[in-house]
């Protein structure tokens, strides 16, 4: 049974902090945080090259939710798409040796 009609998101916000429309590299032990100016209603995160952890937060500051593992490869990466009232996303490498850096692309979806 469907209790709510399908929601159509009319605005897309790619990598809001870095401003890069493509993939962003996460280097070694560095953690990258992307912050939306206003909370989005859904997020899509794509991983490429090497595995990354993704942490979601609905607040502008404070704690993140537990990590989500996105497995990746140079051929095809993993994608996370979730309806989530999201304000910030943090991305970190699974392997932090600086050689096996991961890449991510984030798109926030909203109707505003």
LOZAPA-112455 format. One record per residue: residue number from 0; residue in one letter; chain; x negated, y negated, z of N, C-alpha, C, O in turn. Coordinates in Angstrom, 1 decimal. Layout:
REM residues N
+-------+------+-------+--------+--------+--------+--------+--------+--------+--------+--------+--------+--------+--------+--------+
: numar : fiti : torlo :     nx :     ny :     nz :    cax :    cay :    caz :     cx :     cy :     cz :     ox :     oy :     oz :
+-------+------+-------+--------+--------+--------+--------+--------+--------+--------+--------+--------+--------+--------+--------+
:   NUM :    A :     A :      X :      Y :      Z :      X :      Y :      Z :      X :      Y :      Z :      X :      Y :      Z :
...
+-------+------+-------+--------+--------+--------+--------+--------+--------+--------+--------+--------+--------+--------+--------+
END
This chain:
REM residues 112
+-------+------+-------+--------+--------+--------+--------+--------+--------+--------+--------+--------+--------+--------+--------+
: numar : fiti : torlo :     nx :     ny :     nz :    cax :    cay :    caz :     cx :     cy :     cz :     ox :     oy :     oz :
+-------+------+-------+--------+--------+--------+--------+--------+--------+--------+--------+--------+--------+--------+--------+
:     0 :    X :     A :   -0.8 :    1.2 :    0.0 :    0.0 :    0.0 :    0.0 :   -0.9 :   -1.2 :    0.0 :   -1.8 :   -1.3 :    0.8 :
:     1 :    X :     A :   -0.6 :   -2.2 :   -0.9 :   -1.3 :   -3.4 :   -0.9 :   -0.6 :   -4.5 :   -0.1 :    0.6 :   -4.8 :   -0.3 :
:     2 :    X :     A :   -1.3 :   -5.1 :    0.9 :   -0.6 :   -6.0 :    1.7 :   -1.0 :   -7.5 :    1.4 :   -0.3 :   -8.4 :    1.8 :
:     3 :    X :     A :   -2.0 :   -7.7 :    0.5 :   -2.4 :   -9.0 :    0.1 :   -2.7 :   -9.0 :   -1.4 :   -3.4 :   -8.1 :   -1.8 :
:     4 :    X :     A :   -2.2 :   -9.9 :   -2.1 :   -2.5 :   -9.9 :   -3.6 :   -4.0 :  -10.1 :   -3.8 :   -4.7 :  -10.7 :   -3.0 :
:     5 :    X :     A :   -4.5 :   -9.7 :   -4.9 :   -5.9 :   -9.8 :   -5.3 :   -6.3 :  -11.3 :   -5.3 :   -5.6 :  -12.1 :   -5.8 :
:     6 :    X :     A :   -7.4 :  -11.6 :   -4.7 :   -7.9 :  -13.0 :   -4.6 :   -8.9 :  -13.2 :   -5.8 :   -9.8 :  -12.5 :   -6.0 :
:     7 :    X :     A :   -8.7 :  -14.3 :   -6.5 :   -9.5 :  -14.8 :   -7.5 :  -10.4 :  -15.9 :   -7.1 :   -9.9 :  -16.9 :   -6.6 :
:     8 :    X :     A :  -11.7 :  -15.7 :   -7.1 :  -12.7 :  -16.7 :   -6.7 :  -13.1 :  -17.5 :   -7.9 :  -13.5 :  -17.0 :   -8.9 :
:     9 :    X :     A :  -13.0 :  -18.8 :   -7.8 :  -13.2 :  -19.7 :   -8.9 :  -14.6 :  -20.4 :   -8.9 :  -14.9 :  -21.0 :   -9.9 :
:    10 :    X :     A :  -15.3 :  -20.3 :   -7.8 :  -16.6 :  -21.0 :   -7.7 :  -17.6 :  -19.9 :   -7.3 :  -17.4 :  -19.1 :   -6.5 :
:    11 :    X :     A :  -18.8 :  -20.0 :   -8.0 :  -19.9 :  -19.2 :   -7.7 :  -21.1 :  -20.0 :   -7.2 :  -21.4 :  -21.1 :   -7.8 :
:    12 :    X :     A :  -21.8 :  -19.6 :   -6.2 :  -22.9 :  -20.3 :   -5.6 :  -24.1 :  -19.4 :   -5.6 :  -24.3 :  -18.7 :   -4.6 :
:    13 :    X :     A :  -25.0 :  -19.5 :   -6.6 :  -26.2 :  -18.6 :   -6.6 :  -27.3 :  -19.1 :   -5.7 :  -27.6 :  -20.3 :   -5.8 :
:    14 :    X :     A :  -28.0 :  -18.3 :   -5.0 :  -29.1 :  -18.6 :   -4.2 :  -29.1 :  -20.1 :   -3.7 :  -29.9 :  -20.9 :   -4.2 :
:    15 :    X :     A :  -28.2 :  -20.4 :   -2.7 :  -28.0 :  -21.8 :   -2.4 :  -29.2 :  -22.6 :   -1.8 :  -29.3 :  -23.8 :   -2.1 :
:    16 :    X :     A :  -30.1 :  -21.9 :   -1.1 :  -31.2 :  -22.7 :   -0.5 :  -32.3 :  -22.8 :   -1.5 :  -32.9 :  -23.9 :   -1.6 :
:    17 :    X :     A :  -32.7 :  -21.7 :   -2.2 :  -33.8 :  -21.8 :   -3.1 :  -33.5 :  -22.5 :   -4.4 :  -34.3 :  -23.1 :   -5.0 :
:    18 :    X :     A :  -32.2 :  -22.5 :   -4.7 :  -31.8 :  -23.2 :   -5.9 :  -32.1 :  -22.4 :   -7.2 :  -31.9 :  -22.9 :   -8.3 :
:    19 :    X :     A :  -32.7 :  -21.2 :   -7.1 :  -33.1 :  -20.4 :   -8.2 :  -31.9 :  -19.6 :   -8.7 :  -31.3 :  -18.9 :   -7.9 :
:    20 :    X :     A :  -31.6 :  -19.7 :  -10.0 :  -30.5 :  -18.9 :  -10.5 :  -30.8 :  -17.5 :  -10.8 :  -29.9 :  -16.7 :  -11.0 :
:    21 :    X :     A :  -32.1 :  -17.1 :  -10.7 :  -32.5 :  -15.7 :  -10.9 :  -32.9 :  -15.1 :   -9.6 :  -32.4 :  -15.4 :   -8.6 :
:    22 :    X :     A :  -33.8 :  -14.1 :   -9.8 :  -34.3 :  -13.4 :   -8.6 :  -35.3 :  -14.2 :   -7.8 :  -36.1 :  -14.9 :   -8.4 :
:    23 :    X :     A :  -35.3 :  -14.0 :   -6.5 :  -36.3 :  -14.7 :   -5.6 :  -37.1 :  -13.6 :   -4.9 :  -36.6 :  -12.6 :   -4.5 :
:    24 :    X :     A :  -38.4 :  -13.8 :   -4.8 :  -39.3 :  -12.8 :   -4.2 :  -39.3 :  -13.0 :   -2.7 :  -39.4 :  -14.1 :   -2.2 :
:    25 :    X :     A :  -39.4 :  -11.9 :   -2.0 :  -39.6 :  -11.9 :   -0.6 :  -41.0 :  -11.4 :   -0.4 :  -41.3 :  -10.2 :   -0.7 :
:    26 :    X :     A :  -41.9 :  -12.2 :    0.1 :  -43.3 :  -11.8 :    0.2 :  -43.7 :  -11.3 :    1.6 :  -43.5 :  -11.9 :    2.6 :
:    27 :    X :     A :  -44.3 :  -10.0 :    1.6 :  -44.8 :   -9.4 :    2.8 :  -43.8 :   -9.4 :    4.0 :  -42.7 :   -8.9 :    3.9 :
:    28 :    X :     A :  -44.3 :  -10.1 :    5.1 :  -43.5 :  -10.1 :    6.3 :  -42.5 :  -11.3 :    6.4 :  -41.8 :  -11.5 :    7.3 :
:    29 :    X :     A :  -42.6 :  -12.1 :    5.3 :  -41.7 :  -13.3 :    5.3 :  -40.2 :  -12.9 :    5.2 :  -39.9 :  -11.9 :    4.6 :
:    30 :    X :     A :  -39.4 :  -13.6 :    5.9 :  -38.0 :  -13.5 :    5.8 :  -37.4 :  -14.7 :    5.1 :  -37.7 :  -15.8 :    5.6 :
:    31 :    X :     A :  -36.6 :  -14.5 :    4.1 :  -36.0 :  -15.6 :    3.4 :  -34.5 :  -15.7 :    3.9 :  -33.8 :  -14.8 :    4.0 :
:    32 :    X :     A :  -34.1 :  -17.0 :    4.1 :  -32.7 :  -17.3 :    4.5 :  -32.1 :  -18.2 :    3.5 :  -32.6 :  -19.3 :    3.2 :
:    33 :    X :     A :  -31.0 :  -17.8 :    3.0 :  -30.2 :  -18.6 :    2.1 :  -28.9 :  -19.1 :    2.9 :  -28.2 :  -18.3 :    3.5 :
:    34 :    X :     A :  -28.7 :  -20.4 :    2.9 :  -27.6 :  -21.0 :    3.6 :  -26.6 :  -21.7 :    2.7 :  -27.1 :  -22.5 :    1.9 :
:    35 :    X :     A :  -25.3 :  -21.4 :    2.8 :  -24.3 :  -22.1 :    2.0 :  -23.9 :  -23.4 :    2.7 :  -23.9 :  -23.4 :    3.9 :
:    36 :    X :     A :  -23.6 :  -24.4 :    1.9 :  -23.2 :  -25.7 :    2.5 :  -21.8 :  -25.5 :    3.2 :  -21.6 :  -26.1 :    4.3 :
:    37 :    X :     A :  -21.0 :  -24.7 :    2.7 :  -19.7 :  -24.3 :    3.4 :  -19.6 :  -22.8 :    3.3 :  -20.2 :  -22.2 :    2.3 :
:    38 :    X :     A :  -18.9 :  -22.2 :    4.2 :  -18.8 :  -20.7 :    4.2 :  -18.1 :  -20.3 :    2.9 :  -17.1 :  -20.9 :    2.5 :
:    39 :    X :     A :  -18.6 :  -19.2 :    2.4 :  -18.0 :  -18.6 :    1.2 :  -17.1 :  -17.4 :    1.7 :  -17.3 :  -16.9 :    2.8 :
:    40 :    X :     A :  -16.3 :  -16.9 :    0.8 :  -15.3 :  -15.9 :    1.2 :  -15.8 :  -14.5 :    0.8 :  -15.3 :  -13.5 :    1.4 :
:    41 :    X :     A :  -16.8 :  -14.4 :   -0.1 :  -17.3 :  -13.1 :   -0.4 :  -18.8 :  -13.3 :   -0.9 :  -19.1 :  -14.4 :   -1.3 :
:    42 :    X :     A :  -19.6 :  -12.3 :   -0.8 :  -21.0 :  -12.4 :   -1.3 :  -21.3 :  -11.1 :   -2.1 :  -20.8 :  -10.0 :   -1.9 :
:    43 :    X :     A :  -22.2 :  -11.4 :   -3.1 :  -22.8 :  -10.3 :   -3.9 :  -24.3 :  -10.5 :   -3.7 :  -24.9 :  -11.6 :   -4.0 :
:    44 :    X :     A :  -25.0 :   -9.4 :   -3.4 :  -26.5 :   -9.4 :   -3.2 :  -27.0 :   -8.3 :   -4.1 :  -26.6 :   -7.2 :   -4.0 :
:    45 :    X :     A :  -28.0 :   -8.6 :   -4.9 :  -28.6 :   -7.7 :   -5.8 :  -30.1 :   -7.6 :   -5.5 :  -30.8 :   -8.6 :   -5.3 :
:    46 :    X :     A :  -30.6 :   -6.3 :   -5.4 :  -32.0 :   -6.1 :   -5.0 :  -32.7 :   -5.5 :   -6.3 :  -32.1 :   -4.8 :   -7.1 :
:    47 :    X :     A :  -34.0 :   -5.9 :   -6.4 :  -34.8 :   -5.4 :   -7.5 :  -36.2 :   -5.1 :   -7.1 :  -36.7 :   -5.8 :   -6.2 :
:    48 :    X :     A :  -36.9 :   -4.2 :   -7.7 :  -38.3 :   -3.8 :   -7.5 :  -38.5 :   -2.9 :   -6.3 :  -39.0 :   -1.8 :   -6.4 :
:    49 :    X :     A :  -38.2 :   -3.4 :   -5.1 :  -38.5 :   -2.7 :   -3.8 :  -37.3 :   -2.9 :   -2.9 :  -36.6 :   -3.9 :   -3.0 :
:    50 :    X :     A :  -37.2 :   -2.0 :   -1.9 :  -36.1 :   -2.0 :   -0.9 :  -36.2 :   -3.3 :   -0.1 :  -37.3 :   -3.7 :    0.3 :
:    51 :    X :     A :  -35.0 :   -3.8 :    0.3 :  -34.9 :   -4.9 :    1.2 :  -33.8 :   -4.7 :    2.2 :  -32.9 :   -3.9 :    2.0 :
:    52 :    X :     A :  -33.9 :   -5.4 :    3.3 :  -32.8 :   -5.5 :    4.3 :  -32.1 :   -6.8 :    4.1 :  -32.7 :   -7.8 :    3.8 :
:    53 :    X :     A :  -30.8 :   -6.7 :    4.2 :  -29.9 :   -7.9 :    4.1 :  -29.2 :   -8.1 :    5.4 :  -28.6 :   -7.1 :    5.9 :
:    54 :    X :     A :  -29.2 :   -9.3 :    6.0 :  -28.5 :   -9.6 :    7.2 :  -27.5 :  -10.7 :    6.9 :  -27.8 :  -11.7 :    6.3 :
:    55 :    X :     A :  -26.2 :  -10.5 :    7.3 :  -25.2 :  -11.5 :    7.1 :  -24.8 :  -12.2 :    8.4 :  -24.9 :  -11.7 :    9.4 :
:    56 :    X :     A :  -24.4 :  -13.5 :    8.2 :  -24.0 :  -14.3 :    9.4 :  -22.8 :  -15.2 :    8.9 :  -22.9 :  -15.8 :    7.9 :
:    57 :    X :     A :  -21.8 :  -15.3 :    9.8 :  -20.7 :  -16.2 :    9.5 :  -20.9 :  -17.5 :   10.1 :  -20.1 :  -18.4 :   10.0 :
:    58 :    X :     A :  -22.0 :  -17.7 :   10.9 :  -22.3 :  -19.0 :   11.6 :  -23.5 :  -19.7 :   11.0 :  -24.3 :  -19.1 :   10.3 :
:    59 :    X :     A :  -23.5 :  -21.0 :   11.1 :  -24.6 :  -21.8 :   10.6 :  -25.9 :  -21.6 :   11.4 :  -27.0 :  -21.9 :   10.9 :
:    60 :    X :     A :  -25.8 :  -21.1 :   12.6 :  -27.0 :  -20.8 :   13.4 :  -26.6 :  -19.6 :   14.3 :  -25.5 :  -19.2 :   14.4 :
:    61 :    X :     A :  -27.7 :  -19.1 :   14.9 :  -27.4 :  -17.9 :   15.8 :  -27.8 :  -16.6 :   15.2 :  -28.5 :  -16.5 :   14.2 :
:    62 :    X :     A :  -27.2 :  -15.6 :   15.7 :  -27.5 :  -14.2 :   15.4 :  -26.9 :  -13.8 :   14.0 :  -25.9 :  -14.4 :   13.5 :
:    63 :    X :     A :  -27.6 :  -12.8 :   13.4 :  -27.1 :  -12.2 :   12.2 :  -26.5 :  -10.8 :   12.6 :  -26.8 :  -10.3 :   13.6 :
:    64 :    X :     A :  -25.7 :  -10.3 :   11.7 :  -25.2 :   -8.9 :   11.9 :  -26.3 :   -7.9 :   11.7 :  -27.4 :   -8.3 :   11.3 :
:    65 :    X :     A :  -26.0 :   -6.7 :   11.9 :  -27.0 :   -5.6 :   11.8 :  -27.5 :   -5.5 :   10.3 :  -26.7 :   -5.9 :    9.4 :
:    66 :    X :     A :  -28.7 :   -5.1 :   10.0 :  -29.2 :   -5.1 :    8.7 :  -28.5 :   -4.0 :    7.8 :  -28.0 :   -3.0 :    8.2 :
:    67 :    X :     A :  -28.4 :   -4.4 :    6.5 :  -27.9 :   -3.5 :    5.5 :  -29.1 :   -3.2 :    4.5 :  -29.7 :   -4.1 :    4.0 :
:    68 :    X :     A :  -29.3 :   -1.9 :    4.3 :  -30.4 :   -1.5 :    3.4 :  -30.0 :   -1.5 :    2.0 :  -29.0 :   -0.9 :    1.7 :
:    69 :    X :     A :  -30.7 :   -2.3 :    1.1 :  -30.5 :   -2.2 :   -0.3 :  -31.7 :   -1.5 :   -0.9 :  -32.8 :   -2.1 :   -0.9 :
:    70 :    X :     A :  -31.5 :   -0.4 :   -1.5 :  -32.6 :    0.4 :   -2.2 :  -32.7 :   -0.2 :   -3.6 :  -31.7 :   -0.4 :   -4.3 :
:    71 :    X :     A :  -33.9 :   -0.3 :   -4.1 :  -34.1 :   -0.9 :   -5.4 :  -35.2 :   -0.1 :   -6.2 :  -35.9 :    0.7 :   -5.6 :
:    72 :    X :     A :  -35.2 :   -0.4 :   -7.5 :  -36.3 :    0.1 :   -8.3 :  -36.5 :   -0.9 :   -9.4 :  -35.7 :   -1.8 :   -9.6 :
:    73 :    X :     A :  -37.6 :   -0.7 :  -10.2 :  -37.9 :   -1.6 :  -11.2 :  -36.9 :   -1.5 :  -12.4 :  -36.7 :   -2.4 :  -13.2 :
:    74 :    X :     A :  -36.2 :   -0.3 :  -12.5 :  -35.3 :   -0.1 :  -13.6 :  -33.9 :   -0.7 :  -13.3 :  -33.4 :   -1.5 :  -14.0 :
:    75 :    X :     A :  -33.3 :   -0.2 :  -12.2 :  -32.0 :   -0.7 :  -11.7 :  -32.0 :   -0.9 :  -10.2 :  -32.4 :    0.1 :   -9.5 :
:    76 :    X :     A :  -31.5 :   -2.0 :   -9.8 :  -31.5 :   -2.2 :   -8.3 :  -30.2 :   -1.8 :   -7.7 :  -29.2 :   -1.4 :   -8.4 :
:    77 :    X :     A :  -30.1 :   -2.1 :   -6.4 :  -28.9 :   -1.8 :   -5.7 :  -28.1 :   -3.1 :   -5.6 :  -28.7 :   -4.2 :   -5.6 :
:    78 :    X :     A :  -26.8 :   -3.0 :   -5.4 :  -25.9 :   -4.2 :   -5.3 :  -25.0 :   -4.0 :   -4.1 :  -24.4 :   -3.0 :   -3.9 :
:    79 :    X :     A :  -24.9 :   -5.1 :   -3.3 :  -23.9 :   -5.2 :   -2.2 :  -22.9 :   -6.2 :   -2.6 :  -23.3 :   -7.4 :   -2.8 :
:    80 :    X :     A :  -21.6 :   -5.9 :   -2.6 :  -20.5 :   -6.8 :   -2.8 :  -19.5 :   -6.6 :   -1.7 :  -19.0 :   -5.5 :   -1.5 :
:    81 :    X :     A :  -19.3 :   -7.7 :   -0.9 :  -18.4 :   -7.6 :    0.2 :  -17.6 :   -8.9 :    0.4 :  -18.1 :  -10.0 :    0.2 :
:    82 :    X :     A :  -16.4 :   -8.7 :    0.9 :  -15.6 :   -9.8 :    1.3 :  -16.0 :  -10.1 :    2.7 :  -15.8 :   -9.3 :    3.6 :
:    83 :    X :     A :  -16.5 :  -11.3 :    2.9 :  -17.1 :  -11.6 :    4.2 :  -17.2 :  -13.2 :    4.3 :  -17.7 :  -13.8 :    3.4 :
:    84 :    X :     A :  -16.6 :  -13.7 :    5.4 :  -16.7 :  -15.2 :    5.6 :  -18.1 :  -15.5 :    5.9 :  -18.5 :  -15.5 :    7.1 :
:    85 :    X :     A :  -19.0 :  -15.8 :    4.9 :  -20.4 :  -15.9 :    5.1 :  -20.9 :  -17.3 :    5.0 :  -20.6 :  -18.1 :    4.1 :
:    86 :    X :     A :  -21.8 :  -17.7 :    6.0 :  -22.5 :  -19.0 :    5.9 :  -24.0 :  -18.8 :    5.6 :  -24.6 :  -19.7 :    5.0 :
:    87 :    X :     A :  -24.6 :  -17.7 :    6.1 :  -26.0 :  -17.5 :    5.9 :  -26.3 :  -16.1 :    5.6 :  -25.6 :  -15.2 :    6.0 :
:    88 :    X :     A :  -27.4 :  -15.9 :    4.8 :  -27.9 :  -14.5 :    4.5 :  -29.4 :  -14.5 :    4.7 :  -30.1 :  -15.4 :    4.2 :
:    89 :    X :     A :  -29.9 :  -13.5 :    5.4 :  -31.3 :  -13.4 :    5.6 :  -31.8 :  -12.1 :    4.9 :  -31.1 :  -11.1 :    4.9 :
:    90 :    X :     A :  -32.9 :  -12.2 :    4.2 :  -33.4 :  -11.1 :    3.4 :  -34.9 :  -10.8 :    3.9 :  -35.7 :  -11.7 :    4.0 :
:    91 :    X :     A :  -35.2 :   -9.5 :    4.1 :  -36.5 :   -9.1 :    4.5 :  -36.9 :   -7.8 :    3.8 :  -36.1 :   -7.0 :    3.4 :
:    92 :    X :     A :  -38.2 :   -7.7 :    3.6 :  -38.8 :   -6.4 :    3.0 :  -38.7 :   -5.3 :    3.9 :  -38.8 :   -5.4 :    5.2 :
:    93 :    X :     A :  -38.4 :   -4.1 :    3.4 :  -38.5 :   -2.9 :    4.2 :  -40.0 :   -2.5 :    4.4 :  -40.4 :   -2.2 :    5.5 :
:    94 :    X :     A :  -40.8 :   -2.6 :    3.4 :  -42.2 :   -2.3 :    3.5 :  -42.9 :   -3.7 :    3.4 :  -42.8 :   -4.4 :    2.4 :
:    95 :    X :     A :  -43.6 :   -4.1 :    4.5 :  -44.1 :   -5.5 :    4.7 :  -45.6 :   -5.6 :    4.4 :  -46.2 :   -6.4 :    5.0 :
:    96 :    X :     A :  -46.2 :   -4.7 :    3.5 :  -47.6 :   -4.7 :    3.3 :  -48.0 :   -5.8 :    2.3 :  -49.2 :   -6.0 :    2.1 :
:    97 :    X :     A :  -47.1 :   -6.5 :    1.7 :  -47.4 :   -7.6 :    0.8 :  -47.7 :   -7.1 :   -0.6 :  -47.8 :   -7.9 :   -1.6 :
:    98 :    X :     A :  -47.7 :   -5.8 :   -0.8 :  -47.9 :   -5.3 :   -2.2 :  -46.5 :   -4.8 :   -2.8 :  -46.3 :   -5.0 :   -4.0 :
:    99 :    X :     A :  -45.7 :   -4.3 :   -1.9 :  -44.4 :   -3.8 :   -2.3 :  -43.2 :   -4.8 :   -2.0 :  -42.3 :   -4.5 :   -1.4 :
:   100 :    X :     A :  -43.4 :   -6.0 :   -2.6 :  -42.4 :   -7.1 :   -2.3 :  -41.1 :   -6.8 :   -3.0 :  -41.1 :   -6.3 :   -4.1 :
:   101 :    X :     A :  -40.0 :   -7.2 :   -2.4 :  -38.7 :   -7.0 :   -3.0 :  -38.3 :   -8.4 :   -3.6 :  -38.8 :   -9.4 :   -3.3 :
:   102 :    X :     A :  -37.2 :   -8.3 :   -4.4 :  -36.6 :   -9.4 :   -5.0 :  -35.1 :   -9.4 :   -4.8 :  -34.5 :   -8.3 :   -4.8 :
:   103 :    X :     A :  -34.5 :  -10.5 :   -4.6 :  -33.1 :  -10.5 :   -4.4 :  -32.4 :  -11.7 :   -5.2 :  -33.1 :  -12.6 :   -5.6 :
:   104 :    X :     A :  -31.2 :  -11.5 :   -5.4 :  -30.3 :  -12.5 :   -6.0 :  -29.0 :  -12.5 :   -5.3 :  -28.4 :  -11.5 :   -5.1 :
:   105 :    X :     A :  -28.6 :  -13.7 :   -4.8 :  -27.4 :  -13.8 :   -4.0 :  -26.4 :  -14.7 :   -4.7 :  -26.8 :  -15.7 :   -5.3 :
:   106 :    X :     A :  -25.1 :  -14.3 :   -4.7 :  -24.1 :  -15.1 :   -5.3 :  -23.0 :  -15.2 :   -4.2 :  -22.5 :  -14.2 :   -3.8 :
:   107 :    X :     A :  -22.6 :  -16.4 :   -3.8 :  -21.5 :  -16.6 :   -2.9 :  -20.3 :  -16.9 :   -3.7 :  -20.4 :  -17.7 :   -4.7 :
:   108 :    X :     A :  -19.1 :  -16.4 :   -3.3 :  -17.9 :  -16.6 :   -4.1 :  -16.9 :  -17.3 :   -3.2 :  -16.7 :  -17.0 :   -2.0 :
:   109 :    X :     A :  -16.2 :  -18.3 :   -3.8 :  -15.2 :  -19.1 :   -3.0 :  -14.1 :  -19.6 :   -4.0 :  -14.3 :  -19.6 :   -5.2 :
:   110 :    X :     A :  -13.1 :  -20.1 :   -3.4 :  -12.0 :  -20.7 :   -4.3 :  -12.0 :  -22.2 :   -4.1 :  -11.1 :  -22.9 :   -4.5 :
:   111 :    X :     A :  -13.1 :  -22.8 :   -3.5 :  -13.2 :  -24.2 :   -3.3 :  -14.4 :  -24.8 :   -4.0 :  -14.7 :  -26.0 :   -3.9 :
+-------+------+-------+--------+--------+--------+--------+--------+--------+--------+--------+--------+--------+--------+--------+
END
